[in-house]
Amino acid sequence: MFNFFQKKLSHSDYQKIFLEISSKVFDDLFLENRFKKIKISKELSQSKIIYKKGKKFIEIMSVNELDPRGESYFEIYLGEKFNFETDEFEGYCISLNRYSSIANKKKKESFYPFPYGKIQCLKALTKTKKEFIKYAEFYLIQDDDLFDRVLKMKGIRN
């Protein structure tokens, strides 16, 4: 719910808040499963944190659209072969939101709306962490072959 008394923040402030709270919410889960935080980047319209363990990568990304018609969102991607020069996955990747939609047999695909403000951000990311644990904890714990087998069983990968 929008608070009319809340101070108007810049796009840069929103990205800073998102990175700060993302680290607080997800670091313990990822670090205890031996993922290392290898990159943090913040730009005016986008921020991201990248974690790595072996060939596995997790990217927490927020996009804060500067175009008034665009939608702002955040997403968590699971994947392999991240290219740091182009700043994107080269190998296979899937968003947590898409994976949970497939697991729940939902037809609709959407993004997590971008949370504005610290309270909204904390609530949204805490909820997303619970979804991550429910649908993708195996990705943290198991080897890459299991991830491939699960994706093949779901018909996501050939």
N, C-alpha and C positions, 0 to 999 in steps of 0.2 A: 504494500500500500504506500502510496506517495505521501511524504510528509512535507507540507507546504513551508514549514519553518526550517527545514533542513537547508544548510548552506549549499549553494550551487557549486559543484566541484568541476574541475577541468577534466578533459579526457585523460590527461597524464596522471591526475590524482586518482581517477578510477583504476587505471592500470596498476599504479603503485599499491593501492589497497588490495586489488585482486591478487597480485604476486605475494604480498605479505600474508594474507589470510590463506592462500593456497598452500604456502609453505607450512604454516601452522597446522593446517588440517591434514595434509598428506605426507609430510616428511616422516613422521613416526612409522606409518604403515609401509612406505616404500623403503626406508632405510633399514628397518628391522628385517626386511626380506632381501637385503644386500644390494639394493639398487643404489647407485650413487647419483647425486645431483651433479650434472656435468655442464649445464648451461642455464643461465637466466638472462632473458632479454626483455627490454621494455622500450617500446616505441610509442608514438602518439596514439596510434590506432590499434596496436596489438601488443600483447605481452605473452611470454611463454616460459615455462620451466621444463627442462628435459632431464629425465632420469634414465640411467643405463645399467644393465646387468648382462654381461656377455653380449649376445646378439640381440637382446631385447631392449626396446626403448618405450618409454612412456612420455607423452607430451601433454602437458596441461596448457591449453592455449585460450586466450580471450581475445575477441575481436570487438573493438568498440568502434562501430561505423561512424565516420565523420559526416557522411551524407545523411541529411535529415530523413530521407525515405528508406534508408537501410536499417537493418535490424542488427542490434548488438547481441552477441552470444558468447558462450564459452563452451569448450569441449575437451574431452580427454581422449587421446588417441593411443592405441596399443599397436606396436608395429616392429618392423625390422629394417635394417639398412637405412639409417638416417643420414642424409647428406648435409653436412654443416655449411658447405659453400652455397647451396641453394636454399638451405634452411627448411627442408621438407623431406618426407619419407620417399625413398626410391623403391624400396621393397614393399611388401604387403603391409597395410595398416587398416585398422577399423576403429571407428569411434565407439566409445562406451555406449552412447545413446543408441546408435544403430544396432550394436550387438544386443543390448537389452531389449530392443524392439523385436529383433529376430527371435530371441529366446522366449519372449512373451507372445509371439505370433501376431504382432501388431502390424498393420499395413502402413500406418502413418509414420513418417520419419520427420523428426524435427530437431531443433537445437535447444540446448538449455538457454533460457533468456539471460542476458547479462545482468548480474545483480548490482544495483546502484546503492552505494553506502556500505559501511562496515557491517551493520546488523544483517542486512539482506544478503550480503556476500557470505557471511559466516553461516547463515541458515542454508543457503543454496549449496555451498560447498560441503557442508556436513551431510546434507541429504544425498549429494552425489557420491560422497565417500561410502555411505551405506550401500548405494547401488553398486559401486565398484566392488565392494566386498562380496555382495550377493552374486554378481554376474561374472566378475573377472579376477577374483582372488587366485584362482588356479594359475593365472598368467604370472603372478608373482612367485608362486611356490614351485611349480612344475618346470620340467625342461621344455625346450622349444618344440620337440616332437609332439608332445601332448597338445600344445596349442594348435599345431598344424592339424592333428587328428580331429580335434573338436571343431575346427573351422570346416574341415572336409565333411564331417558328419552333418553339420548344419547347412551344407550346400553353399558355403560362402567361398570356399577355395576348392579348386579342382585337384 
